[in-house]
Amino acid sequence: MTQRKFDYDLVVIGGGSGGVRAARMAAGFGARVALVESHRLGGTCVNVGCVPKKLLVTGARYVDAFQDAKGFGWSVDATVDWNRLRTRVLSEVQRLNGIYGGILDRAQVEQVPGRGVVHGPHEVKVGERTLHAAKILIATGGRPRRPELPGAEHAAISDDFFELETLPKRAVLIGGGYIGVEFTSILTQLGVEVHLVHRHPELLNHFDADVATHFTEAFGVHPHVHLHLDRSAASIAAGSVTLNDGQTIEADFILFTAGRVPNIEGLFANGPAALGIETKARDALVVNDTYQTGCPSIFAVGDVIDRMALTPVALAEGMSFARHQFAEWSKKDARVAYDCVATAVFSTPEVATVGLSEADARKRGGVRIFLSTFRPMKFVLAERQERSLMKLVVDAESDRVLGVHVVGPDAGEIMQGFAAALNAGITKRKLDQTIGIHPTAAEELVTMREATR
């Protein structure tokens, strides 16, 4: 264990998923740990991300469920109470804040409220208090990106979305990635007219090309969605957005949904370079394979290192750090596997993926593509024309499945099992030998035929 000249073996700055997990595990291995947090415990995920977003998505989707019910013989007359929904969601967030605090208390991690600023290799100041630690872990996560546009101050950022007291009638969202399509789905299903501005020809353009194309086509048919693709916002005024093609869109709510960036603003008293810490694009901290920065005593995990901005990845990185630094696990045993991480977009339709896109797989060698689109059974009686997409990317030589991609209902739930299969090295032959559960959408992934291009 570390020398006793320090007050703590570890000081963690940031009480989100990665920071809390690292602090709890390090304390469990016998380390003296303090955690500094200036806001609410739980970080982005609990407070302004995964949890409240998924709850709002679930609440908004009841609109489709009530509409579909008519095709199954039900007569439903329903309206939404936004204030009640929002209040219930915020109440759940507060409950989870308390749970995170309880986790730290039971682990005997000292909680230090306030903003932590790194003043030296072993020194963190929180207000007038100075904490001395053998090791410092930065887990400050990300913050919404506010593009530099004329009039940008007239637009809200994604964190503000969860504080909306009333639903707008007409909204403009700027950015068609994860956040943009998820928030658009919530608003449009609740009856808000949304203009979604995206600077690429297709939404979710970082996904597999077939996924992006299929999703964009399916997303654009919603009667309350107006897509402005291959466009960008040129300027913003109170109540309107002007695009780069000269079009002006009036709205009573304007929201930047252009992603998040690593949150290091004001974190280092004299800047990271003064401590030998490098940064890369978007101010992400550069770390090695044990999450160590250029300063030997300072480490970082989670969104602040901008490897994969996903809550489960931050949790895994926090565990890896604690095991390697305080339980003497080898680098190999403690490492995080980034090559088969599943992810989902909780939009409508839903998207989930794991492994390589077709384009990335082709860079490595020959591939075989298996692709299917179909109308889910439950949509037939509901008289919905929406179609699902499922796609497998398979290595032509080894037959190993390199990527799985799904657009459609329950995509995230379907993908979790296939993520485990990819991590286990599943081949297309093994999928072919798997007996499907009938009738389900997921069985399509074990019965697929090769696509012709």
C-alpha angles and dihedrals in degrees: 000000000000125000119276094236087095126072090224139021088217137015115191119201109204131041100216129113097291096041096047092046093050093046094048094048095044090052089049089056090055102266123142102238137185124186122205120203128166097191136027121321117254099056125220095332098057100033109032106001142039100006104045091035094053091046091052091046090052092048093048093048091065086080090068092041092055091046093048091048090071090067089056094053101268125131109211129176109182140160130187126238102209094189092054092047093048093046092050091050093049090048090056090049090054090050090054091048087060093047091054090051090051091051091055093045093052090049089051092240111156111235115216112189116211142059115308119216122188111229099168145352090286103017131094122175122205108184107304093342124094121205119200116203138173088222134019123204119199113207102155095139123202140309132212115276115236109198116225101249132144105269095014089145089072092065128079124228125232094263088061092059092079092056096056106134095190132022115252120232095221127019138182117208118192113208130040103213128103096307097042097052094041094051091043089054092052095048098043094048088054090053102263118140106233130194108198115199117199127172095216129071091244136035120245087022092170090067128082109301095241090050093050093048095046093045095048092051093047094044095051096059095070107112093229096048121094113183121205101188126182086021135109137197112262098182142350131217132179102290100001146065124209116208128214090256091059097256116138120209120196118214141158092220127041120184134184109221096168096129134259134286132209111281108231099127108137091355097120119050092215100019127271094273091065087066095044093256116145126212130202135194115340090012094286114163116248114231136171127235092286092049092253117148125212087279105075095219097046123079135175138200139174131027092342089073091045099217098128115346096214128123096230089051091053089050091051092048091050090052092046092052094049094046094049097043102037108020097041095237114165119255089247095053094044098044124119117234107225098173099082105034114146121217136183137201109213095210127122107285094034122228130203133171143171131187128001131351117231092256094051092045092052089057088064098047145285119348140185118219126212114189134172136172122189143156111257113241095240090057093059098072090034087057093229115149096203114128130207125226127212125181138180124197110202131186106244095215105040098027088227116149108243101178141014122195129183134180114184146058116340092004092150094051091048093049098055093070093045090050088060090048092052091049088053091053099253117191129209089246090058090050089051089053092052115100110228126229106245129244099018134113092233093063087072088074092062096045102046125138125212115273122238115224 
